[in-house]
């Protein structure tokens, strides 16, 4: 569940994620028990590094499908991408 989402705007009855939103615990990298080889961490927060250039909500750029995401505390060696849409009723393009 994301935090720091839009307060007054919702898509499909859920708060909109914008560039300043965070996902406190990323998942999918639990297999390693000692953390990542380079970063030494896993299951940390994910932050969004890109947002739509022409779509803003509450003054923040809206995150779109295929936007870059920084995982495990924004470590530069763990880039990711928002590949699956969180909802499919409203689609935003870069």
Protein Blocks (a to p, Z undefined) as FASTA:
>chain_A
ZZhiafkbceehiacddfkbccfbachilmpmnbpfklopahiacddfbdcfkbceehia
cddehiacdeehiiaklccddfbcfbfkbccdZZ
